[in-house]
Amino acid sequence: MKTTVPLAYLVSRYPAVSHTFILREVAQLRALGHTIHTASINVPDRQLDVMDAAERAEAQATYCVKSDGAAGAVSALAFWAARAPGRLFSTLCQGVRLGHGLKGLAYAVEAAMVARWMHQRQVAHLHVHFGNAGAAVGVLAKTLTHCHLSYTIHGPDEFDDVPGQALALKMRAADAVVCISQFARGQLMRISAPEDWPKFQVCRLGVDPAQFAFSPPSRSTPKVSLLCVGRLTPAKGQVLLIHACAQLRDAGVDFSLTLVGEGPDRSRIETAIKKHQLQGRITLTGALTQDGVRHALAQADVFVLPSLAEGIPVVLMEAMSSGVPCISSPVNGIPELIEHQCTGLLATAGDADSLAKQLMVLARDPARRRSIAQAARLKVEQHFNLALNVRQLSHIFGAFPLRPASHPE
C-alpha cells in the first residue's frame, strides 16, 4: 500500500450529534491506514457520559482549541513569533480582513493554535469539514505554515452568504475541495474562477449498510408509524410536516409521528402541534444516540424529511439502508439520492398539500412501501456506501505529496 500522509481533521464542533458521519469517515480512513489527528474549535455538544463509546474516545483524543484558553493562545503566538514572525504578522492581518475586525483576529489566533498543534504532531495536511468559520481558520493556518489545505463542502449553509463567508477566497486557497454532491460542486463553480474548477471533486458521504441492516416494514395494520430525524430548525421543515399531518388526520389516515432531534425550532413545532390538536399523535423525543436512532428506524413504516434546504442528509441514507421508505423534497443534493417514485417520493418544497399527498400515497399502500424500500437499499449499496466512498476520499488525500517543501521545520 502506498505510504499515506498524516492528516489533521478540523471541524467547528467535533464530535457532535448531528455530525456522526464525520466520526465514521475518520474511522474508515484510519482502517485504510491513514493517520488522522482531530481538532475542534468548540467543545463537544454533549457531556462525555451521554456519548456512546466511540464518540467518547474520539472526544478525549481531539484537540479542542477553545479549551486551550488564553494560555494556549499566548503560547501559540509566542511559538510562531519566534519561528516565523513575518508569516505570523501576515496571518493576523489577513484574519482581520477575512473576519472584518476582531472576529477575524480571533480566527487568526485560533489558526496559530491549530498550526502549533499540527507542528507538534508533524502534520502538514489540514482537512476542514464545512466552509464556515473552521474553513477560515484553515485558510489562515495555511498562510502561517504553507500546509496543504482541503475541505469537504456540504451546502447549503455555505452558499447562503457567499461574500460573508469569503467562500471564493477559501476556494482559491484550497489545494483540493471535496463536494458531497454535484449540486455543491456546481455552486462552487458558480462563485469560483474556472482555473479553480479542477480542484472540485465529487465524493459522496455514505453509510455502512451492515450497521443499518435492511428490514423493510412487514406490518399491514391500518396505523402507519411516521418518523422524522433531524435538528429542529426551519430548514428541516418540521413545522410544515405538522401542517401536513393535520391533513392526514382530516383525511381519516390513522398514523403516529415521532420527531427525533433538538434545536431552536422546538417551541414553534410544539405550538403547531397544539394548534392542530395533534398532541396524541406526535411525540418529540429530543436528540437520540445512534443506537436510539436505529431503534426508531426499526419501528417506523415511513421516514419523512421535508427539508427546505439541504446537502444530502445522511439520515436519509440510514433510513433507506434500513428498509424504511423515504419522503423528502427535491432541494439541493437530495434528488441525487432519491429518485421520485423509484427510490423514494419527493414533495414540492414548502408545500404542505404536496407533502400530505405523498404521505397518503405511502400510508395507504404497504406494497408500494416495500418496493420503494428495496430500490432504495440498492441505491445506498451502490452509490452511498461508506466504505466505497471513503476509499475514493483516500485516493484524493493520497494525491498530496508527503510534505510541502516550504513547511517550517
Backbone hydrogen bonds in HBPLUS format (Angstrom, degrees):
<---DONOR---> <-ACCEPTOR-->    atom                        ^
c    i                          cat <-CA-CA->   ^        H-A-AA   ^      H-
h    n   atom  resd res      DA  || num        DHA   H-A  angle D-A-AA Bond
n    s   type  num  typ     dist DA aas  dist angle  dist       angle   num
A0007-LEU N   A0035-THR O   2.82 MM  28  6.19 167.1  1.84 168.8 172.2     1
A0037-HIS N   A0007-LEU O   2.83 MM  30  6.22 164.7  1.86 161.8 167.0     2
A0008-ALA N   A0125-HIS O   2.85 MM 117  6.12 159.8  1.89 164.5 171.2     3
A0127-HIS N   A0008-ALA O   2.75 MM 119  6.04 168.9  1.76 174.1 177.7     4
A0009-TYR N   A0037-HIS O   2.71 MM  28  6.07 163.9  1.74 163.0 168.7     5
A0039-ALA N   A0009-TYR O   2.75 MM  30  6.04 148.0  1.85 168.0 177.2     6
A0010-LEU N   A0127-HIS O   2.81 MM 117  6.15 160.9  1.84 159.9 164.5     7
A0129-HIS N   A0010-LEU O   3.18 MM 119  6.62 152.7  2.26 159.8 167.8     8
A0011-VAL N   A0039-ALA O   3.13 MM  28  6.54 151.8  2.21 147.8 155.1     9
A0041-ILE N   A0011-VAL O   3.12 MM  30  6.65 150.4  2.21 145.4 154.3    10
A0042-ASN N   A0012-SER O   2.83 MM  30  5.96 154.9  1.90 150.7 158.5    11
A0019-HIS N   A0016-ALA O   2.95 MM   3  5.14 161.0  1.99 110.8 116.9    12
A0022-ILE N   A0019-HIS O   3.01 MM   3  5.65 148.2  2.12 115.5 123.2    13
A0024-ARG N   A0020-THR O   3.04 MM   4  6.41 156.9  2.09 152.2 158.4    14
A0025-GLU N   A0021-PHE O   2.98 MM   4  6.10 152.4  2.06 138.0 145.7    15
A0026-VAL N   A0022-ILE O   2.90 MM   4  6.17 162.0  1.94 155.4 159.3    16
A0027-ALA N   A0023-LEU O   3.04 MM   4  6.27 160.7  2.08 146.6 151.8    17
A0028-GLN N   A0024-ARG O   2.97 MM   4  6.21 157.0  2.02 149.5 155.3    18
A0029-LEU N   A0025-GLU O   2.95 MM   4  6.20 159.6  1.99 152.4 157.8    19
A0030-ARG N   A0026-VAL O   2.99 MM   4  6.22 159.9  2.03 152.3 157.6    20
A0031-ALA N   A0027-ALA O   3.00 MM   4  6.26 148.4  2.11 141.3 150.3    21
A0032-LEU N   A0028-GLN O   3.08 MM   4  6.40 131.0  2.33 139.3 152.0    22
A0032-LEU N   A0029-LEU O   3.04 MM   3  5.05 132.9  2.27  95.5 108.7    23
A0034-HIS N   A0029-LEU O   3.06 MM   5  5.51 160.5  2.10 147.4 141.3    24
A0033-GLY N   A0030-ARG O   2.97 MM   3  5.08 159.2  2.02 105.9 112.0    25
A0063-TYR N   A0038-THR O   3.02 MM  25  6.43 157.8  2.07 151.6 146.9    26
A0040-SER N   A0063-TYR O   2.79 MM  23  6.18 156.5  1.84 158.3 162.2    27
A0065-VAL N   A0040-SER O   2.87 MM  25  6.28 155.6  1.93 158.3 166.0    28
A0066-LYS N   A0041-ILE O   3.13 MM  25  5.99 155.2  2.20 147.3 153.3    29
A0050-VAL N   A0047-GLN O   3.18 MM   3  5.85 163.7  2.21 119.1 123.8    30
A0051-MET N   A0048-LEU O   3.14 MM   3  5.33 164.7  2.16 110.7 115.3    31
A0056-ARG N   A0052-ASP O   2.93 MM   4  6.09 164.2  1.96 160.7 165.8    32
A0057-ALA N   A0053-ALA O   3.01 MM   4  6.18 162.6  2.04 149.5 153.6    33
A0058-GLU N   A0054-ALA O   3.06 MM   4  6.22 156.9  2.11 144.4 151.0    34
A0059-ALA N   A0055-GLU O   2.81 MM   4  6.03 160.2  1.85 154.2 159.7    35
A0060-GLN N   A0056-ARG O   3.05 MM   4  6.23 157.8  2.10 148.0 153.4    36
A0061-ALA N   A0057-ALA O   3.18 MM   4  6.34 133.4  2.41 136.9 148.4    37
A0061-ALA N   A0058-GLU O   3.15 MM   3  5.13 132.3  2.39  95.2 108.1    38
A0062-THR N   A0058-GLU O   3.06 MM   4  6.07 115.3  2.50 142.8 157.9    39
A0062-THR N   A0059-ALA O   3.37 MM   3  5.22 155.1  2.44  97.5 104.6    40
A0068-ASP N   A0065-VAL O   2.99 MM   3  5.33 141.9  2.14 105.5 116.7    41
A0069-GLY N   A0066-LYS O   3.27 MM   3  5.38 144.9  2.40  98.4 107.5    42
A0072-GLY N   A0068-ASP O   3.18 MM   4  4.87 147.5  2.30 131.6 131.1    43
A0073-ALA N   A0069-GLY O   3.09 MM   4  6.44 150.0  2.19 145.3 154.3    44
A0074-VAL N   A0070-ALA O   2.93 MM   4  6.18 166.6  1.95 157.7 159.6    45
A0075-SER N   A0071-ALA O   3.00 MM   4  6.11 161.8  2.03 146.4 152.0    46
A0076-ALA N   A0072-GLY O   2.97 MM   4  6.09 157.2  2.02 143.4 149.2    47
A0077-LEU N   A0073-ALA O   2.98 MM   4  6.20 163.8  2.00 153.3 157.5    48
A0078-ALA N   A0074-VAL O   2.95 MM   4  6.12 159.8  1.99 150.1 155.7    49
A0079-PHE N   A0075-SER O   2.93 MM   4  6.09 150.0  2.02 142.9 151.7    50
A0080-TRP N   A0076-ALA O   3.07 MM   4  6.35 163.1  2.09 154.4 156.4    51
A0081-ALA N   A0077-LEU O   2.85 MM   4  5.93 147.5  1.96 144.1 154.3    52
A0082-ALA N   A0078-ALA O   3.13 MM   4  6.23 145.5  2.26 141.5 148.1    53
A0083-ARG N   A0079-PHE O   3.31 MM   4  6.52 139.0  2.49 134.6 145.4    54
A0084-ALA N   A0080-TRP O   2.71 MM   4  5.33 163.5  1.73 144.6 150.4    55
A0088-LEU N   A0084-ALA O   2.91 MM   4  6.13 154.0  1.98 156.0 164.6    56
A0089-PHE N   A0085-PRO O   2.99 MM   4  6.19 159.9  2.03 148.3 152.8    57
A0090-SER N   A0086-GLY O   3.01 MM   4  6.29 159.2  2.06 146.7 152.6    58
A0091-THR N   A0087-ARG O   2.84 MM   4  5.99 152.6  1.91 144.8 152.5    59
A0092-LEU N   A0088-LEU O   2.94 MM   4  6.22 159.6  1.98 152.6 157.2    60
A0093-CYS N   A0089-PHE O   3.02 MM   4  6.25 163.3  2.04 151.0 155.5    61
A0094-GLN N   A0090-SER O   2.85 MM   4  6.01 161.1  1.88 148.3 154.1    62
A0095-GLY N   A0091-THR O   2.86 MM   4  6.01 152.1  1.94 145.5 153.5    63
A0096-VAL N   A0092-LEU O   3.09 MM   4  6.38 155.1  2.16 147.2 152.5    64
A0097-ARG N   A0093-CYS O   3.17 MM   4  6.50 157.5  2.22 147.6 153.2    65
A0098-LEU N   A0094-GLN O   2.78 MM   4  5.94 160.8  1.82 152.5 158.8    66
A0099-GLY N   A0095-GLY O   2.90 MM   4  5.96 163.0  1.93 153.8 156.9    67
A0100-HIS N   A0096-VAL O   2.92 MM   4  5.49 104.8  2.50 131.7 144.9    68
A0101-GLY N   A0096-VAL O   2.90 MM   5  4.71 156.8  1.95 132.2 139.5    69
A0104-GLY N   A0101-GLY O   3.06 MM   3  5.45 119.2  2.45 105.7 119.6    70
A0105-LEU N   A0101-GLY O   3.04 MM   4  6.40 146.2  2.15 145.6 156.1    71
A0106-ALA N   A0102-LEU O   2.92 MM   4  6.23 150.9  2.01 148.9 156.2    72
A0107-TYR N   A0103-LYS O   3.04 MM   4  6.44 149.0  2.14 141.8 150.4    73
A0108-ALA N   A0104-GLY O   3.02 MM   4  6.33 152.7  2.09 144.7 151.4    74
A0109-VAL N   A0105-LEU O   3.00 MM   4  6.34 154.6  2.07 148.4 154.9    75
A0110-GLU N   A0106-ALA O   2.91 MM   4  6.16 162.4  1.94 152.8 157.7    76
A0111-ALA N   A0107-TYR O   2.79 MM   4  6.06 146.8  1.90 145.0 155.2    77
A0112-ALA N   A0108-ALA O   2.95 MM   4  6.27 149.1  2.05 144.1 151.8    78
A0113-MET N   A0109-VAL O   3.04 MM   4  6.39 147.6  2.15 144.7 153.6    79
A0114-VAL N   A0110-GLU O   2.86 MM   4  6.17 161.5  1.90 152.6 157.3    80
A0115-ALA N   A0111-ALA O   2.78 MM   4  5.89 161.7  1.81 149.6 155.4    81
A0116-ARG N   A0112-ALA O   2.99 MM   4  6.10 150.5  2.08 137.7 145.1    82
A0117-TRP N   A0113-MET O   3.05 MM   4  6.25 161.3  2.08 146.5 151.7    83
A0118-MET N   A0114-VAL O   2.88 MM   4  6.18 154.7  1.95 150.4 157.7    84
A0119-HIS N   A0115-ALA O   2.89 MM   4  6.11 156.6  1.95 145.1 151.6    85
A0120-GLN N   A0116-ARG O   2.93 MM   4  6.20 156.6  1.98 152.4 158.0    86
A0121-ARG N   A0118-MET O   3.04 MM   3  5.17 132.2  2.27  98.6 111.9    87
A0123-VAL N   A0118-MET O   2.97 MM   5  5.03 171.3  1.98 140.4 143.1    88
A0122-GLN N   A0119-HIS O   3.07 MM   3  4.86 159.9  2.11 100.6 106.6    89
A0148-HIS N   A0124-ALA O   2.93 MM  24  6.26 162.8  1.96 159.7 155.1    90
A0126-LEU N   A0148-HIS O   2.90 MM  22  6.10 175.1  1.90 149.9 150.4    91
A0150-SER N   A0126-LEU O   2.93 MM  24  6.38 152.0  2.01 158.7 164.4    92
A0128-VAL N   A0150-SER O   2.90 MM  22  6.36 155.8  1.96 143.9 149.8    93
A0152-THR N   A0128-VAL O   2.87 MM  24  6.32 142.4  2.01 151.6 153.1    94
A0130-PHE N   A0152-THR O   2.81 MM  22  5.74 161.7  1.84 165.9 167.8    95
A0135-ALA N   A0132-ASN O   2.97 MM   3  5.36 128.3  2.24 106.8 119.9    96
A0136-ALA N   A0132-ASN O   3.24 MM   4  6.73 144.3  2.38 144.1 154.4    97
A0136-ALA N   A0133-ALA O   3.05 MM   3  5.01 120.3  2.43  94.1 109.3    98
A0137-VAL N   A0133-ALA O   3.03 MM   4  6.42 155.4  2.09 152.0 158.2    99
A0138-GLY N   A0134-GLY O   2.97 MM   4  6.27 145.3  2.09 137.7 147.9   100
A0139-VAL N   A0135-ALA O   2.96 MM   4  6.30 153.2  2.03 149.1 154.3   101
A0140-LEU N   A0136-ALA O   3.15 MM   4  6.42 162.3  2.18 149.5 153.7   102
A0141-ALA N   A0137-VAL O   2.86 MM   4  6.08 148.3  1.96 147.2 156.7   103
A0142-LYS N   A0138-GLY O   3.00 MM   4  6.25 149.5  2.10 146.3 154.0   104
A0143-THR N   A0139-VAL O   3.05 MM   4  6.41 152.1  2.13 144.1 151.8   105
A0144-LEU N   A0140-LEU O   3.03 MM   4  6.24 151.9  2.11 143.9 151.0   106
A0145-THR N   A0141-ALA O   2.96 MM   4  6.09 155.6  2.02 147.5 153.6   107
A0146-HIS N   A0142-LYS O   2.63 MM   4  4.65 148.5  1.72 136.3 142.4   108
A0175-ASP N   A0149-LEU O   2.73 MM  26  5.49 172.4  1.73 158.6 161.4   109
A0151-TYR N   A0176-ALA O   3.24 MM  25  6.80 144.2  2.37 141.7 151.3   110
A0178-VAL N   A0151-TYR O   2.75 MM  27  5.93 176.3  1.75 155.0 155.7   111
A0153-ILE N   A0178-VAL O   2.76 MM  25  6.13 160.8  1.80 170.5 177.3   112
A0180-ILE N   A0153-ILE O   3.29 MM  27  6.53 163.5  2.31 167.9 166.3   113
A0159-PHE N   A0156-PRO O   2.83 MM   3  5.37 141.9  1.98 115.4 126.9   114
A0160-ASP N   A0157-ASP O   3.12 MM   3  5.28 160.1  2.16 107.5 113.7   115
A0165-GLN N   A0161-ASP O   2.82 MM   4  5.90 149.9  1.91 155.3 164.0   116
A0167-LEU N   A0162-VAL O   3.16 MM   5  5.38 165.1  2.18 154.2 157.0   117
A0166-ALA N   A0163-PRO O   3.02 MM   3  4.94 148.8  2.12  98.4 108.3   118
A0170-LYS N   A0166-ALA O   3.08 MM   4  6.39 157.2  2.13 150.7 157.5   119
A0171-MET N   A0167-LEU O   2.96 MM   4  6.23 150.6  2.05 148.0 155.6   120
A0172-ARG N   A0168-ALA O   3.04 MM   4  6.34 152.1  2.12 146.0 153.3   121
A0173-ALA N   A0169-LEU O   3.02 MM   4  6.27 151.1  2.10 148.3 156.0   122
A0174-ALA N   A0170-LYS O   3.18 MM   4  6.30 132.0  2.43 139.3 150.3   123
A0177-VAL N   A0199-LYS O   3.08 MM  22  5.60 167.5  2.09 133.5 130.1   124
A0201-GLN N   A0177-VAL O   2.90 MM  24  6.22 168.9  1.91 173.1 176.6   125
A0179-CYS N   A0201-GLN O   2.80 MM  22  5.81 169.0  1.81 146.1 148.0   126
A0203-CYS N   A0179-CYS O   2.88 MM  24  5.91 158.2  1.93 149.9 156.5   127
A0185-ARG N   A0181-SER O   3.15 MM   4  6.49 157.1  2.21 142.4 148.5   128
A0186-GLY N   A0182-GLN O   2.88 MM   4  6.13 159.0  1.92 151.6 156.9   129
A0187-GLN N   A0183-PHE O   2.99 MM   4  6.31 153.3  2.06 150.4 157.7   130
A0188-LEU N   A0184-ALA O   3.02 MM   4  6.30 154.4  2.09 149.4 155.9   131
A0189-MET N   A0185-ARG O   2.92 MM   4  6.20 154.4  1.99 150.2 157.7   132
A0190-ARG N   A0186-GLY O   3.01 MM   4  6.22 144.2  2.15 140.7 150.2   133
A0191-ILE N   A0188-LEU O   3.21 MM   3  5.42 135.4  2.42 100.1 110.9   134
A0192-SER N   A0189-MET O   3.39 MM   3  5.14 160.4  2.44  97.8 103.5   135
A0196-ASP N   A0193-ALA O   2.83 MM   3  5.53 157.9  1.88 123.6 130.8   136
A0197-TRP N   A0194-PRO O   3.11 MM   3  5.23 149.3  2.21 103.4 112.4   137
A0199-LYS N   A0196-ASP O   3.02 MM   3  5.75 154.5  2.09 122.9 130.4   138
A0200-PHE N   A0197-TRP O   2.95 MM   3  5.52 150.9  2.04 119.9 127.5   139
A0207-VAL N   A0384-PHE O   3.05 MM 177  6.51 152.1  2.13 152.6 147.8   140
A0386-LEU N   A0207-VAL O   2.89 MM 179  4.58 174.6  1.89 120.0 120.1   141
A0211-GLN N   A0208-ASP O   2.79 MM   3  5.39 144.1  1.92 120.0 130.4   142
A0212-PHE N   A0209-PRO O   3.19 MM   3  5.12 142.7  2.34  95.2 105.9   143
A0215-SER N   A0322-SER O   2.95 MM 107  5.73 167.1  1.97 119.9 123.4   144
A0224-VAL N   A0254-ASP O   2.92 MM  30  6.38 154.3  1.99 139.5 144.0   145
A0256-SER N   A0224-VAL O   2.96 MM  32  6.44 144.5  2.09 157.7 159.6   146
A0301-ASP N   A0225-SER O   2.82 MM  76  5.13 165.7  1.84 142.0 146.6   147
A0302-VAL N   A0225-SER O   3.20 MM  77  6.51 153.4  2.27 156.6 157.3   148
A0226-LEU N   A0256-SER O   2.75 MM  30  5.93 174.9  1.75 162.5 163.4   149
A0258-THR N   A0226-LEU O   2.96 MM  32  6.30 153.6  2.03 141.9 148.3   150
A0227-LEU N   A0302-VAL O   2.92 MM  75  6.30 141.6  2.07 154.4 165.4   151
A0304-VAL N   A0227-LEU O   2.85 MM  77  6.14 160.8  1.88 162.1 166.2   152
A0228-CYS N   A0258-THR O   2.95 MM  30  6.29 156.0  2.01 170.7 170.9   153
A0260-VAL N   A0228-CYS O   2.81 MM  32  6.15 171.6  1.82 165.8 168.7   154
A0230-GLY N   A0260-VAL O   2.96 MM  30  6.34 163.0  1.99 162.3 165.5   155
A0233-THR N   A0231-ARG O   2.96 MM   2  5.70 118.7  2.34 111.9  95.1   156
A0232-LEU N   A0262-GLU O   3.24 MM  30  5.22 161.1  2.28  97.2 102.8   157
A0265-ASP N   A0232-LEU O   2.78 MM  33  5.05 160.0  1.81 150.6 144.7   158
A0236-LYS N   A0233-THR O   3.10 MM   3  5.62 143.7  2.24 113.5 122.5   159
A0237-GLY N   A0234-PRO O   3.15 MM   3  5.48 148.5  2.25 108.2 117.1   160
A0308-LEU N   A0235-ALA O   2.71 MM  73  5.03 169.1  1.72 152.7 156.2   161
A0241-LEU N   A0237-GLY O   3.09 MM   4  6.41 147.8  2.20 144.4 153.8   162
A0242-ILE N   A0238-GLN O   3.06 MM   4  6.45 144.5  2.19 145.6 154.0   163
A0242-ILE N   A0239-VAL O   3.11 MM   3  5.15 122.2  2.46  95.4 109.5   164
A0243-HIS N   A0239-VAL O   3.22 MM   4  6.65 155.9  2.28 148.9 154.3   165
A0244-ALA N   A0240-LEU O   3.02 MM   4  6.38 155.2  2.08 149.5 156.5   166
A0245-CYS N   A0241-LEU O   2.87 MM   4  6.12 150.0  1.96 146.4 155.0   167
A0246-ALA N   A0242-ILE O   3.07 MM   4  6.41 144.7  2.20 146.9 155.6   168
A0247-GLN N   A0244-ALA O   3.06 MM   3  5.16 122.1  2.41  96.4 110.7   169
A0248-LEU N   A0244-ALA O   3.02 MM   4  6.46 148.4  2.13 144.9 154.3   170
A0249-ARG N   A0245-CYS O   2.98 MM   4  6.31 164.4  2.00 154.2 156.5   171
A0250-ASP N   A0246-ALA O   3.03 MM   4  6.23 162.3  2.06 144.8 149.8   172
A0251-ALA N   A0247-GLN O   2.93 MM   4  6.09 133.4  2.15 141.0 153.1   173
A0251-ALA N   A0248-LEU O   3.09 MM   3  5.09 130.9  2.34  95.6 109.2   174
A0253-VAL N   A0248-LEU O   3.02 MM   5  5.33 162.5  2.05 153.9 148.2   175
A0252-GLY N   A0249-ARG O   2.96 MM   3  5.17 160.5  1.99 110.0 115.2   176
A0257-LEU N   A0281-ARG O   2.86 MM  24  6.21 162.4  1.89 157.2 159.9   177
A0283-THR N   A0257-LEU O   2.90 MM  26  6.35 156.8  1.95 159.5 167.3   178
A0259-LEU N   A0283-THR O   2.77 MM  24  6.06 172.2  1.78 169.5 172.1   179
A0285-THR N   A0259-LEU O   3.00 MM  26  6.30 163.3  2.03 158.8 163.3   180
A0261-GLY N   A0286-GLY O   2.94 MM  25  4.63 147.8  2.04 102.8 105.9   181
A0266-ARG N   A0263-GLY O   3.31 MM   3  5.98 161.7  2.35 124.6 125.1   182
A0269-ILE N   A0265-ASP O   3.01 MM   4  6.26 155.1  2.07 156.6 164.3   183
A0270-GLU N   A0266-ARG O   2.88 MM   4  6.16 162.4  1.91 156.2 160.9   184
A0271-THR N   A0267-SER O   2.94 MM   4  6.11 152.2  2.01 143.3 150.9   185
A0272-ALA N   A0268-ARG O   3.00 MM   4  6.23 155.0  2.07 142.8 149.0   186
A0273-ILE N   A0269-ILE O   2.94 MM   4  6.23 153.9  2.01 150.5 157.9   187
A0274-LYS N   A0270-GLU O   3.08 MM   4  6.31 160.8  2.12 147.8 152.1   188
A0275-LYS N   A0271-THR O   2.89 MM   4  6.09 159.8  1.93 149.2 155.5   189
A0276-HIS N   A0272-ALA O   3.08 MM   4  6.23 154.8  2.15 146.5 151.5   190
A0278-LEU N   A0273-ILE O   2.97 MM   5  5.20 171.0  1.97 150.1 153.2   191
A0277-GLN N   A0274-LYS O   3.04 MM   3  4.81 156.3  2.10  99.6 106.8   192
A0281-ARG N   A0278-LEU O   2.96 MM   3  5.38 155.4  2.02 115.0 123.0   193
A0282-ILE N   A0278-LEU O   3.14 MM   4  6.19 139.2  2.32 161.8 173.6   194
A0292-GLY N   A0289-THR O   3.01 MM   3  4.93 114.7  2.45  92.2 108.5   195
A0293-VAL N   A0289-THR O   2.89 MM   4  6.29 150.3  1.98 150.9 159.2   196
A0294-ARG N   A0290-GLN O   2.93 MM   4  6.20 162.0  1.97 151.1 155.6   197
A0295-HIS N   A0291-ASP O   2.99 MM   4  6.23 153.7  2.06 144.6 151.7   198
A0296-ALA N   A0292-GLY O   2.97 MM   4  6.23 154.7  2.04 143.7 150.7   199
A0297-LEU N   A0293-VAL O   2.87 MM   4  6.17 155.8  1.93 153.3 159.8   200
A0298-ALA N   A0294-ARG O   3.03 MM   4  6.27 148.3  2.13 142.7 151.0   201
A0299-GLN N   A0296-ALA O   3.13 MM   3  5.28 142.3  2.27 100.0 110.7   202
A0300-ALA N   A0297-LEU O   3.18 MM   3  5.16 157.5  2.23 103.4 110.3   203
A0303-PHE N   A0325-PRO O   2.89 MM  22  6.06 174.1  1.89 160.3 162.2   204
A0327-ILE N   A0303-PHE O   2.83 MM  24  6.28 141.8  1.98 150.4 163.0   205
A0305-LEU N   A0327-ILE O   2.88 MM  22  6.33 160.3  1.92 163.5 170.1   206
A0307-SER N   A0305-LEU O   2.92 MM   2  5.64 140.8  2.07 100.1  91.1   207
A0316-LEU N   A0313-PRO O   3.18 MM   3  5.54 139.7  2.35 104.1 113.7   208
A0317-MET N   A0314-VAL O   2.94 MM   3  5.04 115.2  2.37  97.9 114.0   209
A0318-GLU N   A0314-VAL O   2.92 MM   4  6.32 151.5  2.00 151.5 160.4   210
A0319-ALA N   A0315-VAL O   3.01 MM   4  6.23 159.7  2.06 144.1 148.6   211
A0320-MET N   A0316-LEU O   2.89 MM   4  6.09 164.8  1.91 151.3 155.9   212
A0321-SER N   A0317-MET O   2.84 MM   4  5.98 156.1  1.90 147.6 154.2   213
A0322-SER N   A0318-GLU O   3.01 MM   4  6.14 142.6  2.16 139.7 149.9   214
A0322-SER N   A0319-ALA O   3.10 MM   3  5.03 121.1  2.46  92.3 107.4   215
A0324-VAL N   A0319-ALA O   2.98 MM   5  5.21 164.8  2.00 154.8 149.9   216
A0323-GLY N   A0320-MET O   3.30 MM   3  5.30 156.7  2.36  99.1 106.0   217
A0345-LEU N   A0326-CYS O   2.99 MM  19  6.44 161.7  2.03 154.0 159.9   218
A0328-SER N   A0345-LEU O   3.00 MM  17  6.51 156.8  2.06 156.1 160.5   219
A0347-ALA N   A0328-SER O   2.78 MM  19  6.15 164.8  1.81 160.1 159.3   220
A0331-VAL N   A0329-SER O   2.88 MM   2  5.69 139.0  2.05 102.8  92.5   221
A0334-ILE N   A0331-VAL O   3.06 MM   3  5.84 153.9  2.13 152.7 148.4   222
A0336-GLU N   A0333-GLY O   2.97 MM   3  5.57 152.6  2.05 118.9 127.6   223
A0337-LEU N   A0334-ILE O   2.84 MM   3  5.36 157.8  1.89 119.4 126.8   224
A0338-ILE N   A0334-ILE O   2.91 MM   4  6.11 168.5  1.92 160.7 163.6   225
A0342-CYS N   A0339-GLU O   2.93 MM   3  5.44 154.7  1.99 140.5 140.0   226
A0343-THR N   A0339-GLU O   3.01 MM   4  5.26 142.6  2.15 137.3 148.7   227
A0341-GLN N   A0344-GLY O   2.69 MM   3  5.58 130.9  1.93 152.1 168.4   228
A0351-ASP N   A0348-THR O   3.18 MM   3  5.57 154.4  2.25 139.9 136.3   229
A0355-LEU N   A0351-ASP O   3.04 MM   4  6.31 159.8  2.08 151.2 157.4   230
A0356-ALA N   A0352-ALA O   2.87 MM   4  6.03 161.4  1.90 148.5 153.4   231
A0357-LYS N   A0353-ASP O   2.96 MM   4  6.17 153.0  2.04 145.1 152.7   232
A0358-GLN N   A0354-SER O   3.08 MM   4  6.39 158.8  2.13 150.4 154.4   233
A0359-LEU N   A0355-LEU O   2.96 MM   4  6.20 158.6  2.01 151.7 158.2   234
A0360-MET N   A0356-ALA O   2.93 MM   4  6.14 154.4  1.99 147.7 154.3   235
A0361-VAL N   A0357-LYS O   3.11 MM   4  6.41 148.7  2.21 143.5 151.7   236
A0362-LEU N   A0358-GLN O   3.33 MM   4  6.70 162.1  2.37 152.0 153.2   237
A0363-ALA N   A0359-LEU O   2.83 MM   4  5.93 155.5  1.89 150.6 159.0   238
A0364-ARG N   A0360-MET O   3.08 MM   4  5.98 149.4  2.18 145.6 149.9   239
A0365-ASP N   A0362-LEU O   3.36 MM   3  5.20 161.9  2.40 100.1 105.4   240
A0368-ARG N   A0365-ASP O   3.11 MM   3  5.34 121.9  2.46 103.3 117.1   241
A0369-ARG N   A0365-ASP O   3.15 MM   4  6.52 152.0  2.23 149.2 157.5   242
A0370-ARG N   A0366-PRO O   3.06 MM   4  6.40 153.2  2.14 148.3 154.4   243
A0371-SER N   A0367-ALA O   3.07 MM   4  6.35 160.0  2.11 150.0 154.8   244
A0372-ILE N   A0368-ARG O   3.04 MM   4  6.15 165.2  2.06 152.1 155.9   245
A0373-ALA N   A0369-ARG O   2.98 MM   4  6.09 155.4  2.04 143.4 150.9   246
A0374-GLN N   A0370-ARG O   3.11 MM   4  6.35 154.7  2.17 147.5 152.6   247
A0375-ALA N   A0371-SER O   3.23 MM   4  6.49 163.0  2.26 147.7 151.4   248
A0376-ALA N   A0372-ILE O   2.88 MM   4  6.01 156.2  1.93 153.5 160.8   249
A0377-ARG N   A0373-ALA O   3.03 MM   4  6.18 157.9  2.08 147.3 152.3   250
A0378-LEU N   A0374-GLN O   3.28 MM   4  6.52 160.3  2.32 144.9 149.3   251
A0379-LYS N   A0375-ALA O   3.09 MM   4  6.36 151.1  2.18 143.2 151.0   252
A0380-VAL N   A0376-ALA O   3.07 MM   4  6.40 158.3  2.12 152.9 157.6   253
A0381-GLU N   A0377-ARG O   2.97 MM   4  6.25 167.5  1.99 155.0 158.4   254
A0382-GLN N   A0378-LEU O   3.04 MM   4  6.16 152.6  2.11 147.9 154.3   255
A0383-HIS N   A0379-LYS O   2.92 MM   4  5.84 160.4  1.96 152.2 157.3   256
A0384-PHE N   A0380-VAL O   2.94 MM   4  4.49 144.3  2.07 118.5 127.9   257
A0389-ASN N   A0385-ASN O   2.99 MM   4  6.14 169.2  2.00 164.8 168.2   258
A0390-VAL N   A0386-LEU O   2.86 MM   4  5.89 157.6  1.91 155.0 160.7   259
A0391-ARG N   A0387-ALA O   3.13 MM   4  6.18 144.8  2.26 136.5 145.5   260
A0392-GLN N   A0388-LEU O   3.24 MM   4  6.60 146.5  2.36 138.9 147.1   261
A0393-LEU N   A0389-ASN O   3.01 MM   4  6.35 152.8  2.09 140.6 148.3   262
A0394-SER N   A0390-VAL O   2.78 MM   4  6.03 150.0  1.87 145.9 154.1   263
A0395-HIS N   A0391-ARG O   3.13 MM   4  6.46 145.4  2.26 140.8 148.7   264
A0395-HIS N   A0392-GLN O   3.11 MM   3  5.15 121.1  2.47  95.0 109.3   265
A0396-ILE N   A0392-GLN O   3.15 MM   4  6.56 147.9  2.26 144.7 153.4   266
A0396-ILE N   A0393-LEU O   3.07 MM   3  5.05 117.7  2.48  93.8 109.2   267
A0397-PHE N   A0393-LEU O   3.00 MM   4  6.39 162.4  2.03 155.6 159.2   268
A0398-GLY N   A0394-SER O   2.78 MM   4  5.93 144.5  1.91 141.5 152.9   269
A0399-ALA N   A0396-ILE O   3.23 MM   3  5.51 155.0  2.30 104.1 111.4   270
A0400-PHE N   A0397-PHE O   3.11 MM   3  5.78 165.4  2.13 118.0 122.5   271
A0407-HIS N   A0404-PRO O   3.14 MM   3  5.41 167.9  2.15 113.9 117.2   272
